[in-house]
Amino acid sequence: MDKRTILIALPRERISAGILEGLQKAGAGREIVITSNKKEVEQTLDTIEIAVGDVPFSLVPRMPRLKWIQLWSAGADQLQRYPELKDAPFILTSTSGIHGQQISEHLFGMLFAWNRRFPAVFAAQSRHEWLKIPNEELSASAGKTMLILGYGAIGQTVCRGALAFNMKVIGLRRRPSPSTETGVRIESAGKLNEFLPLADIVVNILPLTQETFHLFGKTQFSLMKKTALYANIGRGAVTDEQALIEALRSKTIAGALLDVTEKEPLPPDAPLWELDNVILTGHYAGLHPGYDDLAFGVTFDNLDRYVRGDTLKHIINKTAGY
């Protein structure tokens, strides 16, 4: 069988004529199949060589000719649900590098909303009430220390934002290297507990893997300052949510800024909804009005590399999960 297919697992309406033409040219004779319908994907399983977008991982074991999956996200959470795929021979790549700006803006939006008490002010606005906040109830970022867990591409963009607001930054990563930025300290991820007491805001951008599941729990919250904030803009299950709820209720920490939760959507009866020291958004920090264009930029670059036989960018170690 010589037929080779590139599956674009996205709704057809998101694929412009220009993108389709580009795929046809870059695909070097491979047929382009565009569908987000699982039953339609099943009809072409035997010919799929490349799969792009929101690929249904449950079907991947039935793709005998699969060589490469280009994810439409920075994370590879699907591997935790289908661990048998970790040893499969296909290459897995992400859209790493296209999320930093919008996630950084989202994080600082939540932080500034906390510092300036915007939730209370917005609620007062809906009541036509002129609300003045006392000095002692306000906060500012300058001079505070941000601890970033997962100092990769997104973490570095967040760091630049923190420095612009005169904050100090400690970044934790598996393989630390000295920073050239003034006011930035890069340390080993294994030193998390050592640096937690120094932080005024802890920013969690870690991927979800077997090693990071519930990595941040009761012990970690107990090491934080009572005045500190915990922000999670990575993956919800990296945090032990019950431990977070207990820390918030007991005022072990001052508050939480969350774009992700363990269960999504967050159930209507979840305790997090009721806590007044939480700012919660619905896992959209990484979204962008031009997201598909950004992701196709990564895809076309990698497709050119694939056709030439060059090494692809943003390869995920399937065993490690990132």
C-alpha positions in Angstrom: 0.0 0.0 0.0 1.6 3.3 -1.2 -1.1 5.7 0.0 0.1 7.9 2.8 -2.1 10.3 4.7 -1.7 13.4 6.8 -4.6 13.6 9.2 -5.5 17.1 10.3 -7.6 16.3 13.4 -9.4 19.7 13.6 -12.8 21.0 12.5 -12.9 21.7 8.8 -14.0 25.3 9.3 -10.7 26.1 11.1 -8.7 25.2 8.0 -8.5 28.1 5.6 -7.9 27.7 1.9 -4.4 29.0 2.3 -3.6 26.5 5.1 -4.9 23.7 3.0 -2.9 24.8 0.0 0.2 25.0 2.1 -0.4 21.5 3.5 -0.8 20.1 0.1 2.5 21.6 -1.1 4.4 20.7 2.0 3.0 17.2 2.2 5.1 16.0 -0.8 2.3 14.0 -2.3 0.6 12.8 0.9 -3.2 12.9 0.9 -4.6 15.5 3.3 -7.6 14.3 5.4 -9.3 16.9 7.6 -11.7 15.7 10.2 -12.4 15.9 13.9 -15.0 13.1 13.6 -13.7 9.9 15.2 -15.7 7.6 12.9 -14.2 9.4 9.9 -10.7 9.0 11.3 -11.3 5.3 11.7 -11.9 5.0 8.0 -8.4 6.1 7.2 -6.4 4.5 10.0 -4.3 2.2 7.8 -2.9 5.1 5.7 -2.1 7.7 8.4 1.6 8.5 8.5 1.3 11.9 10.1 -1.4 13.1 12.5 -1.8 16.8 13.5 -4.0 18.6 15.9 -6.4 17.1 18.5 -5.5 13.5 17.6 -7.7 10.8 19.3 -5.1 8.9 21.2 -7.5 5.9 21.7 -7.1 5.2 17.9 -3.3 5.6 17.8 -2.6 1.8 18.4 -4.6 1.1 15.3 -2.5 3.3 13.0 0.1 0.9 11.7 2.0 3.4 9.5 2.0 6.2 12.0 5.4 8.0 12.1 4.7 11.3 13.8 2.1 13.1 15.8 2.1 16.9 16.0 0.1 17.9 19.1 -1.9 21.1 19.2 -0.8 21.8 22.8 2.4 22.2 24.8 1.6 19.3 27.1 1.1 15.6 26.4 -1.4 14.7 29.1 -2.8 12.0 26.9 0.2 9.9 27.6 -0.9 9.5 31.2 -4.2 8.0 30.0 -2.6 5.8 27.4 0.8 4.7 28.9 1.1 1.9 26.4 1.9 4.5 23.8 5.1 5.6 25.6 7.0 2.7 24.0 5.4 3.1 20.5 7.9 4.1 17.7 6.2 7.3 16.5 7.7 10.7 17.2 5.6 13.1 19.3 6.0 16.9 19.1 4.3 19.8 20.8 3.5 23.4 20.0 5.9 24.6 22.7 6.9 28.2 22.3 3.5 29.7 21.2 1.9 30.0 24.7 4.3 32.2 26.7 2.9 35.6 25.9 -0.8 34.9 26.5 -0.2 32.8 29.6 2.1 35.4 31.1 -0.5 38.1 30.5 -3.2 35.9 32.0 -1.1 35.2 35.1 -0.3 38.9 35.7 -3.9 39.8 35.0 -4.9 37.5 37.9 -2.1 38.8 40.1 -3.0 42.4 39.5 -6.6 41.6 40.1 -5.6 40.2 43.5 -3.3 43.1 44.3 -5.8 45.7 43.4 -8.9 43.9 44.7 -10.6 44.0 41.3 -13.1 41.1 42.0 -14.6 43.1 44.9 -14.6 46.3 42.8 -16.2 44.6 39.8 -18.9 43.2 42.1 -19.5 46.6 43.5 -19.7 48.1 40.0 -22.5 45.7 39.1 -24.3 47.1 42.2 -23.6 50.7 41.1 -21.5 51.1 44.2 -18.5 53.4 44.5 -16.1 51.1 46.4 -12.9 52.5 47.9 -10.3 50.0 49.1 -8.2 50.9 52.2 -4.5 51.1 51.8 -3.9 48.1 54.0 -6.0 45.8 51.8 -4.0 46.6 48.7 -0.8 45.1 47.5 2.0 45.7 44.9 4.4 43.4 43.2 7.6 45.4 43.3 10.2 43.9 45.6 8.5 40.6 46.0 9.9 37.2 45.0 8.3 34.9 42.4 9.2 31.2 42.5 8.6 29.6 39.1 8.2 25.8 39.0 9.0 24.7 35.5 11.4 27.3 34.1 11.0 26.5 30.4 9.8 28.7 27.6 6.6 29.8 29.4 8.4 30.2 32.7 11.0 32.5 31.0 8.3 34.7 29.5 6.7 34.9 33.0 10.1 35.8 34.4 10.5 38.7 32.0 7.1 40.1 33.1 8.1 39.8 36.7 11.3 41.6 36.2 9.5 44.4 34.4 7.5 44.9 37.6 10.7 45.0 39.7 10.2 41.5 41.2 12.9 39.0 42.1 12.7 35.6 40.4 13.8 32.1 41.4 13.3 29.6 38.6 13.3 25.8 39.2 14.2 23.3 36.5 15.5 19.8 36.2 18.8 21.0 34.6 19.6 24.4 36.1 22.0 26.8 34.4 23.1 30.3 35.6 20.9 33.1 34.4 22.3 36.2 32.7 19.4 38.3 34.0 19.9 40.5 37.0 17.6 39.5 39.8 17.1 35.9 38.6 18.3 32.8 40.3 18.0 29.4 38.6 18.1 26.3 40.8 17.4 22.6 40.7 13.8 21.4 40.8 14.8 19.1 43.6 15.2 22.2 45.9 11.5 23.1 45.8 11.0 22.8 49.5 14.1 24.8 50.3 12.9 27.8 48.3 9.2 27.8 49.1 9.7 29.9 52.3 11.3 32.7 50.3 8.5 33.1 47.8 5.7 35.7 47.8 4.1 34.1 44.8 4.6 30.5 43.7 3.9 29.9 40.0 3.3 26.3 39.0 3.8 25.7 35.2 4.9 22.0 35.5 3.6 19.4 33.0 1.5 16.5 34.3 3.6 13.3 34.5 3.8 10.3 36.8 6.4 12.2 38.8 4.5 15.5 39.1 1.1 14.1 40.0 0.1 15.7 43.3 3.7 17.0 43.6 2.5 20.1 45.4 0.6 19.1 48.5 0.2 19.7 52.2 3.9 19.8 53.0 4.6 22.4 50.3 1.7 24.7 51.4 2.9 24.5 55.0 6.3 25.8 53.9 4.9 28.8 52.2 4.5 32.3 53.8 1.1 33.0 55.2 1.1 36.1 53.0 2.0 34.1 49.8 0.0 33.3 46.8 -0.1 30.0 44.9 -0.7 30.3 41.1 -1.3 27.2 38.9 -1.3 27.9 35.2 0.1 24.4 34.2 -1.9 21.3 34.9 -4.5 20.9 37.7 -3.5 17.4 38.9 0.1 18.6 39.7 -1.6 20.0 42.8 -3.3 18.0 45.6 -6.5 19.9 45.4 -7.8 18.9 48.8 -4.6 20.0 50.4 -4.9 23.4 48.5 -8.5 23.8 49.8 -7.4 23.1 53.3 -4.5 25.6 53.0 -6.9 28.2 51.7 -9.6 27.6 54.4 -7.0 27.7 57.2 -5.2 30.7 55.8 -2.0 28.7 55.7 -1.5 30.7 52.5 -3.1 34.0 51.5 -4.8 32.9 48.3 -4.7 31.0 45.0 -4.8 32.1 41.3 -6.0 29.1 39.3 -6.5 28.6 35.6 -6.5 24.8 36.0 -8.1 22.3 38.4 -8.0 18.6 38.9 -11.4 18.0 37.3 -12.4 20.2 34.4 -14.8 21.7 34.1 -14.8 22.2 37.8 -18.0 20.6 39.2 -20.7 23.2 40.4 -20.5 21.8 44.0 -16.7 22.0 44.2 -15.4 23.9 47.3 -13.1 26.1 45.3 -16.1 28.1 44.0 -17.0 29.2 47.5 -13.6 30.4 48.7 -13.2 34.2 48.8 -9.4 33.9 48.5 -9.4 32.3 45.1 -9.4 33.8 41.6 -10.5 31.1 39.2 -10.6 31.0 35.4 -11.6 28.2 33.1 -8.3 26.9 31.7 -8.0 29.4 28.9 -4.7 31.1 29.8 -3.0 29.5 26.7 -5.7 30.5 24.2 -5.0 33.2 21.6 -7.2 34.7 18.8 -4.5 33.5 16.4 -3.8 30.2 18.1 -4.3 28.0 15.0 -2.1 30.3 12.9 0.6 30.0 15.5 0.3 26.2 15.8 0.3 25.8 12.0 3.5 27.8 12.0 5.1 25.2 14.2 3.5 22.4 12.1 4.8 23.7 8.8 8.3 24.1 10.1 8.2 20.5 11.4 6.6 19.2 8.2 9.4 20.7 6.1 11.9 19.1 8.5 10.1 15.8 8.3 10.1 15.7 4.5 13.8 16.6 4.4 14.6 13.9 7.0 15.8 16.5 9.5 15.3 16.4 13.3 11.9 17.8 14.3 11.5 20.6 16.8 9.8 20.3 20.2 10.1 16.6 20.5 8.4 15.1 23.6 10.2 12.4 25.5 7.3 10.0 25.7 8.8 8.1 28.7 9.2 11.3 30.7 6.0 12.8 29.4 7.3 16.2 28.4 
